[in-house]
């Protein structure tokens, strides 16, 4: 979405998958720098993206330094997944956005495999 501004990252998987869950891990002691307002996108070809989720959370919603997002209605295989972060979990303070890990869990291995 060209109207949604922010820092972004796009991951290309070896083959298309259906993502049903994603997890963002904040850096220990730096949860205030983790994503607070963001959108999750997906694409078949890497050019045209669809919005899968819109999230607005605070640092308190990072339980044990992680936030779990669910996409229970996702039924399309996509090869590209990404997020665009518009705001940190705590907008005040320094301007640094960071997190330690981003995991995507696919439909077929939902409970025991991540990418």
Residue, then its C-alpha position, 0 to 999 in steps of 0.5 A: x500500500x503506497x499510502x502506508x509509510x514505514x520501515x519494511x521487510x519482505x521475505x521470499x520463501x523457496x515455495x509458496x505457503x499459506x501462513x496462519x500464524x506469525x511471531x515477532x520477537x522483541x530484543x530483550x530489554x528493548x521491547x519499546x523498540x519493537x513494532x507497535x503499529x504495522x501491517x502484514x502483506x503477502x504476494x504471489x509474484x513479489x510485485x502486487x501485495x495484499x494486506x493480510x493483517x493490521x496491528x496496533x499494539x503496545x509493549x505490554x502486549x509483547x508477552x515474554x518478548x514476543x507477539x503472536x499474530x494469527x491469520x485464521x482466514x488465510x487460504x491463499x499460497x503466497x511466496x512473499x511475506x512482509x511487514x511494514x512498521x509505521x510506529x514502534x511499541x513506544x513511540x517516544x524515546x529514540x528513533x530506533x526500530x528493531x526486533x530479534x526475530x520474525x517467524x511465519x508458520x505455515x498451514x500444513x505444519x502449523x503447530x511445529x514448523x516455522x520459516 
